[in-house]
């Protein structure tokens, strides 16, 4: 069975934000917005594992692409650190 997940962190906690635009989703876990991917459970777990190990690198990369969002990315990074420390 396939599940729709966030391509960045592998979370299935995603929300369809614009009914007129099927490809715009929002992830409640990492604040990703954009198209989601449909994968099987095993791939989802792999993405989640990759994300938890590399989230800083991934977010740093995102930062390069969206330099205007410097502050919010740092805030997001901090937020994620707290989130993952609790787990
Ligand atoms: Zn996500």
PDB file of the backbone (N, CA, C, O) and the ligand in Angstrom, with CONECT records:
HET     ZN  A 101       1
ATOM      1  N   UNK A   1       0.833  -1.205   0.000  1.00  0.00           N
ATOM      2  CA  UNK A   1       0.000   0.000   0.000  1.00  0.00           C
ATOM      3  C   UNK A   1       0.864   1.249   0.000  1.00  0.00           C
ATOM      4  O   UNK A   1       1.873   1.321   0.700  1.00  0.00           O
ATOM      5  N   UNK A   2       0.458   2.224  -0.788  1.00  0.00           N
ATOM      6  CA  UNK A   2       1.257   3.440  -0.877  1.00  0.00           C
ATOM      7  C   UNK A   2       0.656   4.548  -0.023  1.00  0.00           C
ATOM      8  O   UNK A   2      -0.557   4.635   0.172  1.00  0.00           O
ATOM      9  N   UNK A   3       1.542   5.377   0.471  1.00  0.00           N
ATOM     10  CA  UNK A   3       1.084   6.505   1.288  1.00  0.00           C
ATOM     11  C   UNK A   3       1.626   7.808   0.716  1.00  0.00           C
ATOM     12  O   UNK A   3       2.697   7.834   0.110  1.00  0.00           O
ATOM     13  N   UNK A   4       0.881   8.878   0.914  1.00  0.00           N
ATOM     14  CA  UNK A   4       1.342  10.195   0.501  1.00  0.00           C
ATOM     15  C   UNK A   4       2.151  10.791   1.649  1.00  0.00           C
ATOM     16  O   UNK A   4       1.687  10.866   2.786  1.00  0.00           O
ATOM     17  N   UNK A   5       3.366  11.211   1.324  1.00  0.00           N
ATOM     18  CA  UNK A   5       4.218  11.767   2.365  1.00  0.00           C
ATOM     19  C   UNK A   5       4.953  13.005   1.878  1.00  0.00           C
ATOM     20  O   UNK A   5       5.009  13.295   0.683  1.00  0.00           O
ATOM     21  N   UNK A   6       5.510  13.721   2.837  1.00  0.00           N
ATOM     22  CA  UNK A   6       6.367  14.864   2.545  1.00  0.00           C
ATOM     23  C   UNK A   6       7.691  14.355   1.988  1.00  0.00           C
ATOM     24  O   UNK A   6       8.331  13.517   2.623  1.00  0.00           O
ATOM     25  N   UNK A   7       8.128  14.837   0.814  1.00  0.00           N
ATOM     26  CA  UNK A   7       9.365  14.330   0.210  1.00  0.00           C
ATOM     27  C   UNK A   7      10.602  14.744   1.003  1.00  0.00           C
ATOM     28  O   UNK A   7      11.673  14.169   0.811  1.00  0.00           O
ATOM     29  N   UNK A   8      10.475  15.716   1.878  1.00  0.00           N
ATOM     30  CA  UNK A   8      11.632  16.187   2.626  1.00  0.00           C
ATOM     31  C   UNK A   8      11.861  15.373   3.892  1.00  0.00           C
ATOM     32  O   UNK A   8      12.979  14.921   4.140  1.00  0.00           O
ATOM     33  N   UNK A   9      10.812  15.177   4.701  1.00  0.00           N
ATOM     34  CA  UNK A   9      11.025  14.518   5.989  1.00  0.00           C
ATOM     35  C   UNK A   9      10.322  13.171   6.093  1.00  0.00           C
ATOM     36  O   UNK A   9      10.515  12.446   7.068  1.00  0.00           O
ATOM     37  N   UNK A  10       9.516  12.832   5.107  1.00  0.00           N
ATOM     38  CA  UNK A  10       8.862  11.532   5.127  1.00  0.00           C
ATOM     39  C   UNK A  10       7.633  11.455   6.003  1.00  0.00           C
ATOM     40  O   UNK A  10       7.077  10.375   6.203  1.00  0.00           O
ATOM     41  N   UNK A  11       7.200  12.597   6.530  1.00  0.00           N
ATOM     42  CA  UNK A  11       6.030  12.589   7.402  1.00  0.00           C
ATOM     43  C   UNK A  11       4.751  12.454   6.588  1.00  0.00           C
ATOM     44  O   UNK A  11       4.635  13.001   5.491  1.00  0.00           O
ATOM     45  N   UNK A  12       3.794  11.718   7.143  1.00  0.00           N
ATOM     46  CA  UNK A  12       2.497  11.638   6.475  1.00  0.00           C
ATOM     47  C   UNK A  12       1.540  12.671   7.069  1.00  0.00           C
ATOM     48  O   UNK A  12       0.354  12.695   6.740  1.00  0.00           O
ATOM     49  N   UNK A  13       2.064  13.513   7.938  1.00  0.00           N
ATOM     50  CA  UNK A  13       1.268  14.580   8.558  1.00  0.00           C
ATOM     51  C   UNK A  13       1.250  15.782   7.612  1.00  0.00           C
ATOM     52  O   UNK A  13       1.829  16.830   7.896  1.00  0.00           O
ATOM     53  N   UNK A  14       0.574  15.598   6.493  1.00  0.00           N
ATOM     54  CA  UNK A  14       0.562  16.627   5.469  1.00  0.00           C
ATOM     55  C   UNK A  14      -0.857  17.096   5.194  1.00  0.00           C
ATOM     56  O   UNK A  14      -1.833  16.384   5.430  1.00  0.00           O
ATOM     57  N   UNK A  15      -0.934  18.315   4.689  1.00  0.00           N
ATOM     58  CA  UNK A  15      -2.234  18.935   4.483  1.00  0.00           C
ATOM     59  C   UNK A  15      -2.281  19.521   3.086  1.00  0.00           C
ATOM     60  O   UNK A  15      -1.329  20.149   2.622  1.00  0.00           O
ATOM     61  N   UNK A  16      -3.390  19.307   2.436  1.00  0.00           N
ATOM     62  CA  UNK A  16      -3.619  19.882   1.113  1.00  0.00           C
ATOM     63  C   UNK A  16      -4.090  21.307   1.327  1.00  0.00           C
ATOM     64  O   UNK A  16      -5.195  21.521   1.825  1.00  0.00           O
ATOM     65  N   UNK A  17      -3.265  22.295   0.958  1.00  0.00           N
ATOM     66  CA  UNK A  17      -3.585  23.662   1.362  1.00  0.00           C
ATOM     67  C   UNK A  17      -4.391  24.438   0.337  1.00  0.00           C
ATOM     68  O   UNK A  17      -5.179  25.309   0.706  1.00  0.00           O
ATOM     69  N   UNK A  18      -4.209  24.143  -0.938  1.00  0.00           N
ATOM     70  CA  UNK A  18      -4.948  24.903  -1.956  1.00  0.00           C
ATOM     71  C   UNK A  18      -5.778  23.948  -2.811  1.00  0.00           C
ATOM     72  O   UNK A  18      -5.231  23.245  -3.660  1.00  0.00           O
ATOM     73  N   UNK A  19      -7.080  23.918  -2.597  1.00  0.00           N
ATOM     74  CA  UNK A  19      -7.932  22.978  -3.346  1.00  0.00           C
ATOM     75  C   UNK A  19      -7.808  23.138  -4.861  1.00  0.00           C
ATOM     76  O   UNK A  19      -7.951  22.167  -5.603  1.00  0.00           O
ATOM     77  N   UNK A  20      -7.543  24.365  -5.317  1.00  0.00           N
ATOM     78  CA  UNK A  20      -7.431  24.597  -6.760  1.00  0.00           C
ATOM     79  C   UNK A  20      -6.097  24.109  -7.316  1.00  0.00           C
ATOM     80  O   UNK A  20      -5.938  23.962  -8.528  1.00  0.00           O
ATOM     81  N   UNK A  21      -5.152  23.861  -6.436  1.00  0.00           N
ATOM     82  CA  UNK A  21      -3.826  23.455  -6.886  1.00  0.00           C
ATOM     83  C   UNK A  21      -3.447  22.138  -6.210  1.00  0.00           C
ATOM     84  O   UNK A  21      -3.020  22.135  -5.055  1.00  0.00           O
ATOM     85  N   UNK A  22      -3.598  21.035  -6.913  1.00  0.00           N
ATOM     86  CA  UNK A  22      -3.402  19.713  -6.311  1.00  0.00           C
ATOM     87  C   UNK A  22      -1.978  19.470  -5.859  1.00  0.00           C
ATOM     88  O   UNK A  22      -1.725  18.625  -5.001  1.00  0.00           O
ATOM     89  N   UNK A  23      -1.031  20.226  -6.449  1.00  0.00           N
ATOM     90  CA  UNK A  23       0.365  19.922  -6.146  1.00  0.00           C
ATOM     91  C   UNK A  23       0.892  20.696  -4.940  1.00  0.00           C
ATOM     92  O   UNK A  23       2.040  20.508  -4.537  1.00  0.00           O
ATOM     93  N   UNK A  24       0.062  21.563  -4.364  1.00  0.00           N
ATOM     94  CA  UNK A  24       0.542  22.321  -3.217  1.00  0.00           C
ATOM     95  C   UNK A  24       0.065  21.711  -1.904  1.00  0.00           C
ATOM     96  O   UNK A  24      -1.112  21.767  -1.549  1.00  0.00           O
ATOM     97  N   UNK A  25       1.033  21.126  -1.199  1.00  0.00           N
ATOM     98  CA  UNK A  25       0.750  20.528   0.096  1.00  0.00           C
ATOM     99  C   UNK A  25       1.617  21.207   1.142  1.00  0.00           C
ATOM    100  O   UNK A  25       2.635  21.825   0.830  1.00  0.00           O
ATOM    101  N   UNK A  26       1.193  21.077   2.380  1.00  0.00           N
ATOM    102  CA  UNK A  26       1.964  21.633   3.476  1.00  0.00           C
ATOM    103  C   UNK A  26       2.248  20.531   4.485  1.00  0.00           C
ATOM    104  O   UNK A  26       1.365  19.749   4.837  1.00  0.00           O
ATOM    105  N   UNK A  27       3.508  20.479   4.950  1.00  0.00           N
ATOM    106  CA  UNK A  27       3.895  19.451   5.914  1.00  0.00           C
ATOM    107  C   UNK A  27       3.875  20.040   7.317  1.00  0.00           C
ATOM    108  O   UNK A  27       4.490  21.076   7.568  1.00  0.00           O
ATOM    109  N   UNK A  28       3.176  19.385   8.222  1.00  0.00           N
ATOM    110  CA  UNK A  28       3.102  19.880   9.596  1.00  0.00           C
ATOM    111  C   UNK A  28       4.362  19.560  10.383  1.00  0.00           C
ATOM    112  O   UNK A  28       4.577  20.101  11.468  1.00  0.00           O
ATOM    113  N   UNK A  29       5.178  18.701   9.848  1.00  0.00           N
ATOM    114  CA  UNK A  29       6.369  18.269  10.569  1.00  0.00           C
ATOM    115  C   UNK A  29       7.575  19.169  10.305  1.00  0.00           C
ATOM    116  O   UNK A  29       8.287  19.540  11.238  1.00  0.00           O
ATOM    117  N   UNK A  30       7.809  19.526   9.029  1.00  0.00           N
ATOM    118  CA  UNK A  30       9.009  20.301   8.716  1.00  0.00           C
ATOM    119  C   UNK A  30       8.696  21.605   7.985  1.00  0.00           C
ATOM    120  O   UNK A  30       9.613  22.300   7.548  1.00  0.00           O
ATOM    121  N   UNK A  31       7.417  21.943   7.848  1.00  0.00           N
ATOM    122  CA  UNK A  31       6.994  23.189   7.206  1.00  0.00           C
ATOM    123  C   UNK A  31       7.287  23.238   5.709  1.00  0.00           C
ATOM    124  O   UNK A  31       7.288  24.311   5.107  1.00  0.00           O
ATOM    125  N   UNK A  32       7.532  22.086   5.119  1.00  0.00           N
ATOM    126  CA  UNK A  32       7.706  22.011   3.681  1.00  0.00           C
ATOM    127  C   UNK A  32       6.398  22.373   2.984  1.00  0.00           C
ATOM    128  O   UNK A  32       5.324  21.963   3.424  1.00  0.00           O
ATOM    129  N   UNK A  33       6.486  23.139   1.896  1.00  0.00           N
ATOM    130  CA  UNK A  33       5.308  23.323   1.050  1.00  0.00           C
ATOM    131  C   UNK A  33       5.671  22.980  -0.382  1.00  0.00           C
ATOM    132  O   UNK A  33       6.732  23.367  -0.871  1.00  0.00           O
ATOM    133  N   UNK A  34       4.797  22.259  -1.048  1.00  0.00           N
ATOM    134  CA  UNK A  34       5.044  21.856  -2.421  1.00  0.00           C
ATOM    135  C   UNK A  34       4.405  20.519  -2.682  1.00  0.00           C
ATOM    136  O   UNK A  34       3.577  20.046  -1.902  1.00  0.00           O
ATOM    137  N   UNK A  35       4.797  19.905  -3.794  1.00  0.00           N
ATOM    138  CA  UNK A  35       4.204  18.614  -4.135  1.00  0.00           C
ATOM    139  C   UNK A  35       4.689  17.497  -3.213  1.00  0.00           C
ATOM    140  O   UNK A  35       5.853  17.470  -2.813  1.00  0.00           O
ATOM    141  N   UNK A  36       3.790  16.584  -2.884  1.00  0.00           N
ATOM    142  CA  UNK A  36       4.175  15.451  -2.055  1.00  0.00           C
ATOM    143  C   UNK A  36       4.476  14.251  -2.939  1.00  0.00           C
ATOM    144  O   UNK A  36       4.228  14.278  -4.145  1.00  0.00           O
ATOM    145  N   UNK A  37       5.006  13.213  -2.340  1.00  0.00           N
ATOM    146  CA  UNK A  37       5.293  12.009  -3.101  1.00  0.00           C
ATOM    147  C   UNK A  37       4.481  10.842  -2.552  1.00  0.00           C
ATOM    148  O   UNK A  37       4.084  10.834  -1.387  1.00  0.00           O
ATOM    149  N   UNK A  38       4.245   9.870  -3.404  1.00  0.00           N
ATOM    150  CA  UNK A  38       3.506   8.690  -2.992  1.00  0.00           C
ATOM    151  C   UNK A  38       4.463   7.503  -3.003  1.00  0.00           C
ATOM    152  O   UNK A  38       4.973   7.108  -4.052  1.00  0.00           O
ATOM    153  N   UNK A  39       4.694   6.947  -1.832  1.00  0.00           N
ATOM    154  CA  UNK A  39       5.662   5.852  -1.732  1.00  0.00           C
ATOM    155  C   UNK A  39       5.106   4.727  -0.861  1.00  0.00           C
ATOM    156  O   UNK A  39       4.068   4.879  -0.217  1.00  0.00           O
ATOM    157  N   UNK A  40       5.810   3.601  -0.853  1.00  0.00           N
ATOM    158  CA  UNK A  40       5.398   2.534   0.052  1.00  0.00           C
ATOM    159  C   UNK A  40       6.020   2.763   1.435  1.00  0.00           C
ATOM    160  O   UNK A  40       6.900   3.605   1.615  1.00  0.00           O
ATOM    161  N   UNK A  41       5.530   1.985   2.396  1.00  0.00           N
ATOM    162  CA  UNK A  41       5.938   2.168   3.789  1.00  0.00           C
ATOM    163  C   UNK A  41       7.451   2.096   3.986  1.00  0.00           C
ATOM    164  O   UNK A  41       8.027   2.849   4.771  1.00  0.00           O
ATOM    165  N   UNK A  42       8.070   1.188   3.269  1.00  0.00           N
ATOM    166  CA  UNK A  42       9.507   1.002   3.452  1.00  0.00           C
ATOM    167  C   UNK A  42      10.283   2.246   3.015  1.00  0.00           C
ATOM    168  O   UNK A  42      11.213   2.685   3.691  1.00  0.00           O
ATOM    169  N   UNK A  43       9.879   2.802   1.871  1.00  0.00           N
ATOM    170  CA  UNK A  43      10.534   4.008   1.389  1.00  0.00           C
ATOM    171  C   UNK A  43      10.286   5.167   2.354  1.00  0.00           C
ATOM    172  O   UNK A  43      11.173   5.984   2.599  1.00  0.00           O
ATOM    173  N   UNK A  44       9.080   5.225   2.892  1.00  0.00           N
ATOM    174  CA  UNK A  44       8.772   6.280   3.850  1.00  0.00           C
ATOM    175  C   UNK A  44       9.718   6.211   5.050  1.00  0.00           C
ATOM    176  O   UNK A  44      10.246   7.229   5.498  1.00  0.00           O
ATOM    177  N   UNK A  45       9.921   5.005   5.557  1.00  0.00           N
ATOM    178  CA  UNK A  45      10.819   4.846   6.701  1.00  0.00           C
ATOM    179  C   UNK A  45      12.244   5.242   6.348  1.00  0.00           C
ATOM    180  O   UNK A  45      12.959   5.816   7.170  1.00  0.00           O
ATOM    181  N   UNK A  46      12.656   4.934   5.117  1.00  0.00           N
ATOM    182  CA  UNK A  46      13.996   5.316   4.686  1.00  0.00           C
ATOM    183  C   UNK A  46      14.143   6.827   4.629  1.00  0.00           C
ATOM    184  O   UNK A  46      15.162   7.373   5.053  1.00  0.00           O
ATOM    185  N   UNK A  47      13.120   7.505   4.102  1.00  0.00           N
ATOM    186  CA  UNK A  47      13.167   8.965   4.031  1.00  0.00           C
ATOM    187  C   UNK A  47      13.189   9.560   5.433  1.00  0.00           C
ATOM    188  O   UNK A  47      13.929  10.506   5.701  1.00  0.00           O
ATOM    189  N   UNK A  48      12.375   9.002   6.325  1.00  0.00           N
ATOM    190  CA  UNK A  48      12.334   9.504   7.696  1.00  0.00           C
ATOM    191  C   UNK A  48      13.670   9.332   8.391  1.00  0.00           C
ATOM    192  O   UNK A  48      14.112  10.205   9.139  1.00  0.00           O
ATOM    193  N   UNK A  49      14.303   8.207   8.141  1.00  0.00           N
ATOM    194  CA  UNK A  49      15.597   7.952   8.759  1.00  0.00           C
ATOM    195  C   UNK A  49      16.643   8.917   8.198  1.00  0.00           C
ATOM    196  O   UNK A  49      17.455   9.479   8.934  1.00  0.00           O
ATOM    197  N   UNK A  50      16.600   9.094   6.872  1.00  0.00           N
ATOM    198  CA  UNK A  50      17.528  10.008   6.216  1.00  0.00           C
ATOM    199  C   UNK A  50      17.340  11.421   6.743  1.00  0.00           C
ATOM    200  O   UNK A  50      18.309  12.131   7.016  1.00  0.00           O
ATOM    201  N   UNK A  51      16.081  11.821   6.884  1.00  0.00           N
ATOM    202  CA  UNK A  51      15.767  13.164   7.356  1.00  0.00           C
ATOM    203  C   UNK A  51      16.288  13.367   8.784  1.00  0.00           C
ATOM    204  O   UNK A  51      16.898  14.396   9.074  1.00  0.00           O
ATOM    205  N   UNK A  52      16.059  12.419   9.660  1.00  0.00           N
ATOM    206  CA  UNK A  52      16.456  12.597  11.050  1.00  0.00           C
ATOM    207  C   UNK A  52      17.976  12.646  11.188  1.00  0.00           C
ATOM    208  O   UNK A  52      18.501  13.247  12.125  1.00  0.00           O
ATOM    209  N   UNK A  53      18.675  12.013  10.252  1.00  0.00           N
ATOM    210  CA  UNK A  53      20.134  12.041  10.306  1.00  0.00           C
ATOM    211  C   UNK A  53      20.709  13.268   9.614  1.00  0.00           C
ATOM    212  O   UNK A  53      21.758  13.777  10.009  1.00  0.00           O
ATOM    213  N   UNK A  54      20.017  13.743   8.575  1.00  0.00           N
ATOM    214  CA  UNK A  54      20.592  14.790   7.729  1.00  0.00           C
ATOM    215  C   UNK A  54      19.802  16.089   7.710  1.00  0.00           C
ATOM    216  O   UNK A  54      20.014  16.932   6.839  1.00  0.00           O
ATOM    217  N   UNK A  55      18.899  16.255   8.659  1.00  0.00           N
ATOM    218  CA  UNK A  55      18.007  17.415   8.566  1.00  0.00           C
ATOM    219  C   UNK A  55      18.761  18.743   8.550  1.00  0.00           C
ATOM    220  O   UNK A  55      18.349  19.684   7.872  1.00  0.00           O
ATOM    221  N   UNK A  56      19.864  18.821   9.293  1.00  0.00           N
ATOM    222  CA  UNK A  56      20.631  20.068   9.291  1.00  0.00           C
ATOM    223  C   UNK A  56      21.212  20.364   7.918  1.00  0.00           C
ATOM    224  O   UNK A  56      21.172  21.496   7.438  1.00  0.00           O
ATOM    225  N   UNK A  57      21.746  19.335   7.305  1.00  0.00           N
ATOM    226  CA  UNK A  57      22.314  19.479   5.969  1.00  0.00           C
ATOM    227  C   UNK A  57      21.232  19.849   4.963  1.00  0.00           C
ATOM    228  O   UNK A  57      21.420  20.722   4.116  1.00  0.00           O
ATOM    229  N   UNK A  58      20.105  19.172   5.072  1.00  0.00           N
ATOM    230  CA  UNK A  58      18.999  19.429   4.142  1.00  0.00           C
ATOM    231  C   UNK A  58      18.492  20.853   4.303  1.00  0.00           C
ATOM    232  O   UNK A  58      18.223  21.547   3.323  1.00  0.00           O
ATOM    233  N   UNK A  59      18.367  21.275   5.550  1.00  0.00           N
ATOM    234  CA  UNK A  59      17.865  22.626   5.795  1.00  0.00           C
ATOM    235  C   UNK A  59      18.883  23.665   5.360  1.00  0.00           C
ATOM    236  O   UNK A  59      18.505  24.732   4.876  1.00  0.00           O
ATOM    237  N   UNK A  60      20.163  23.377   5.521  1.00  0.00           N
ATOM    238  CA  UNK A  60      21.197  24.304   5.078  1.00  0.00           C
ATOM    239  C   UNK A  60      21.148  24.469   3.566  1.00  0.00           C
ATOM    240  O   UNK A  60      21.346  25.564   3.039  1.00  0.00           O
ATOM    241  N   UNK A  61      20.883  23.376   2.885  1.00  0.00           N
ATOM    242  CA  UNK A  61      20.747  23.392   1.439  1.00  0.00           C
ATOM    243  C   UNK A  61      19.540  24.237   1.028  1.00  0.00           C
ATOM    244  O   UNK A  61      19.611  25.048   0.106  1.00  0.00           O
ATOM    245  N   UNK A  62      18.446  24.025   1.729  1.00  0.00           N
ATOM    246  CA  UNK A  62      17.222  24.800   1.469  1.00  0.00           C
ATOM    247  C   UNK A  62      17.498  26.282   1.631  1.00  0.00           C
ATOM    248  O   UNK A  62      16.982  27.118   0.889  1.00  0.00           O
ATOM    249  N   UNK A  63      18.320  26.584   2.616  1.00  0.00           N
ATOM    250  CA  UNK A  63      18.654  27.965   2.919  1.00  0.00           C
ATOM    251  C   UNK A  63      19.392  28.622   1.752  1.00  0.00           C
ATOM    252  O   UNK A  63      19.152  29.786   1.435  1.00  0.00           O
ATOM    253  N   UNK A  64      20.272  27.881   1.130  1.00  0.00           N
ATOM    254  CA  UNK A  64      20.989  28.408  -0.027  1.00  0.00           C
ATOM    255  C   UNK A  64      20.024  28.783  -1.144  1.00  0.00           C
ATOM    256  O   UNK A  64      20.207  29.785  -1.835  1.00  0.00           O
ATOM    257  N   UNK A  65      19.009  27.972  -1.305  1.00  0.00           N
ATOM    258  CA  UNK A  65      18.057  28.201  -2.388  1.00  0.00           C
ATOM    259  C   UNK A  65      17.098  29.346  -2.099  1.00  0.00           C
ATOM    260  O   UNK A  65      16.611  30.000  -3.021  1.00  0.00           O
ATOM    261  N   UNK A  66      16.828  29.585  -0.838  1.00  0.00           N
ATOM    262  CA  UNK A  66      15.892  30.649  -0.476  1.00  0.00           C
ATOM    263  C   UNK A  66      16.564  31.584   0.519  1.00  0.00           C
ATOM    264  O   UNK A  66      16.262  31.573   1.712  1.00  0.00           O
ATOM    265  N   UNK A  67      17.471  32.384   0.004  1.00  0.00           N
ATOM    266  CA  UNK A  67      18.269  33.226   0.892  1.00  0.00           C
ATOM    267  C   UNK A  67      17.446  34.290   1.606  1.00  0.00           C
ATOM    268  O   UNK A  67      17.834  34.772   2.670  1.00  0.00           O
ATOM    269  N   UNK A  68      16.337  34.644   1.032  1.00  0.00           N
ATOM    270  CA  UNK A  68      15.504  35.661   1.663  1.00  0.00           C
ATOM    271  C   UNK A  68      14.881  35.161   2.957  1.00  0.00           C
ATOM    272  O   UNK A  68      14.488  35.947   3.819  1.00  0.00           O
ATOM    273  N   UNK A  69      14.797  33.859   3.076  1.00  0.00           N
ATOM    274  CA  UNK A  69      14.142  33.282   4.241  1.00  0.00           C
ATOM    275  C   UNK A  69      15.126  32.889   5.351  1.00  0.00           C
ATOM    276  O   UNK A  69      14.837  32.023   6.177  1.00  0.00           O
ATOM    277  N   UNK A  70      16.274  33.533   5.353  1.00  0.00           N
ATOM    278  CA  UNK A  70      17.309  33.228   6.338  1.00  0.00           C
ATOM    279  C   UNK A  70      16.771  33.006   7.753  1.00  0.00           C
ATOM    280  O   UNK A  70      16.982  31.958   8.363  1.00  0.00           O
ATOM    281  N   UNK A  71      16.084  34.005   8.245  1.00  0.00           N
ATOM    282  CA  UNK A  71      15.632  33.967   9.625  1.00  0.00           C
ATOM    283  C   UNK A  71      14.682  32.810   9.907  1.00  0.00           C
ATOM    284  O   UNK A  71      14.848  32.073  10.879  1.00  0.00           O
ATOM    285  N   UNK A  72      13.706  32.668   9.060  1.00  0.00           N
ATOM    286  CA  UNK A  72      12.711  31.640   9.330  1.00  0.00           C
ATOM    287  C   UNK A  72      13.321  30.240   9.252  1.00  0.00           C
ATOM    288  O   UNK A  72      12.886  29.326   9.953  1.00  0.00           O
ATOM    289  N   UNK A  73      14.327  30.082   8.400  1.00  0.00           N
ATOM    290  CA  UNK A  73      14.983  28.782   8.329  1.00  0.00           C
ATOM    291  C   UNK A  73      15.745  28.468   9.609  1.00  0.00           C
ATOM    292  O   UNK A  73      15.757  27.329  10.077  1.00  0.00           O
ATOM    293  N   UNK A  74      16.372  29.482  10.160  1.00  0.00           N
ATOM    294  CA  UNK A  74      17.076  29.277  11.426  1.00  0.00           C
ATOM    295  C   UNK A  74      16.085  28.949  12.531  1.00  0.00           C
ATOM    296  O   UNK A  74      16.329  28.091  13.380  1.00  0.00           O
ATOM    297  N   UNK A  75      14.980  29.643  12.499  1.00  0.00           N
ATOM    298  CA  UNK A  75      13.942  29.352  13.487  1.00  0.00           C
ATOM    299  C   UNK A  75      13.414  27.938  13.319  1.00  0.00           C
ATOM    300  O   UNK A  75      13.167  27.221  14.289  1.00  0.00           O
ATOM    301  N   UNK A  76      13.250  27.565  12.079  1.00  0.00           N
ATOM    302  CA  UNK A  76      12.763  26.215  11.780  1.00  0.00           C
ATOM    303  C   UNK A  76      13.761  25.172  12.267  1.00  0.00           C
ATOM    304  O   UNK A  76      13.384  24.145  12.832  1.00  0.00           O
ATOM    305  N   UNK A  77      15.034  25.454  12.038  1.00  0.00           N
ATOM    306  CA  UNK A  77      16.090  24.551  12.468  1.00  0.00           C
ATOM    307  C   UNK A  77      16.052  24.361  13.984  1.00  0.00           C
ATOM    308  O   UNK A  77      16.141  23.243  14.491  1.00  0.00           O
ATOM    309  N   UNK A  78      15.919  25.468  14.683  1.00  0.00           N
ATOM    310  CA  UNK A  78      15.839  25.408  16.141  1.00  0.00           C
ATOM    311  C   UNK A  78      14.628  24.611  16.594  1.00  0.00           C
ATOM    312  O   UNK A  78      14.699  23.788  17.506  1.00  0.00           O
ATOM    313  N   UNK A  79      13.534  24.878  15.935  1.00  0.00           N
ATOM    314  CA  UNK A  79      12.290  24.207  16.269  1.00  0.00           C
ATOM    315  C   UNK A  79      12.434  22.700  16.063  1.00  0.00           C
ATOM    316  O   UNK A  79      11.986  21.897  16.882  1.00  0.00           O
ATOM    317  N   UNK A  80      13.065  22.339  14.956  1.00  0.00           N
ATOM    318  CA  UNK A  80      13.240  20.926  14.639  1.00  0.00           C
ATOM    319  C   UNK A  80      14.169  20.246  15.637  1.00  0.00           C
ATOM    320  O   UNK A  80      13.950  19.103  16.037  1.00  0.00           O
ATOM    321  N   UNK A  81      15.213  20.976  16.029  1.00  0.00           N
ATOM    322  CA  UNK A  81      16.130  20.426  17.026  1.00  0.00           C
ATOM    323  C   UNK A  81      15.376  20.069  18.293  1.00  0.00           C
ATOM    324  O   UNK A  81      15.548  18.984  18.848  1.00  0.00           O
ATOM    325  N   UNK A  82      14.544  20.987  18.742  1.00  0.00           N
ATOM    326  CA  UNK A  82      13.761  20.746  19.945  1.00  0.00           C
ATOM    327  C   UNK A  82      12.829  19.559  19.747  1.00  0.00           C
ATOM    328  O   UNK A  82      12.707  18.683  20.603  1.00  0.00           O
ATOM    329  N   UNK A  83      12.182  19.562  18.602  1.00  0.00           N
ATOM    330  CA  UNK A  83      11.244  18.494  18.292  1.00  0.00           C
ATOM    331  C   UNK A  83      11.900  17.124  18.348  1.00  0.00           C
ATOM    332  O   UNK A  83      11.374  16.178  18.934  1.00  0.00           O
ATOM    333  N   UNK A  84      13.080  17.050  17.711  1.00  0.00           N
ATOM    334  CA  UNK A  84      13.735  15.754  17.626  1.00  0.00           C
ATOM    335  C   UNK A  84      14.418  15.354  18.916  1.00  0.00           C
ATOM    336  O   UNK A  84      14.605  14.167  19.181  1.00  0.00           O
ATOM    337  N   UNK A  85      14.798  16.353  19.734  1.00  0.00           N
ATOM    338  CA  UNK A  85      15.401  16.029  21.019  1.00  0.00           C
ATOM    339  C   UNK A  85      14.384  15.373  21.955  1.00  0.00           C
ATOM    340  O   UNK A  85      14.727  14.537  22.791  1.00  0.00           O
ATOM    341  N   UNK A  86      13.147  15.769  21.790  1.00  0.00           N
ATOM    342  CA  UNK A  86      12.116  15.240  22.669  1.00  0.00           C
ATOM    343  C   UNK A  86      11.825  13.772  22.382  1.00  0.00           C
ATOM    344  O   UNK A  86      11.397  13.019  23.257  1.00  0.00           O
ATOM    345  N   UNK A  87      12.068  13.393  21.145  1.00  0.00           N
ATOM    346  CA  UNK A  87      11.734  12.024  20.767  1.00  0.00           C
ATOM    347  C   UNK A  87      12.750  11.014  21.280  1.00  0.00           C
ATOM    348  O   UNK A  87      12.604   9.815  21.040  1.00  0.00           O
TER     349      UNK A  87
HETATM  350 ZN    ZN A 101       7.983  17.387   6.018  1.00  0.00          ZN
END
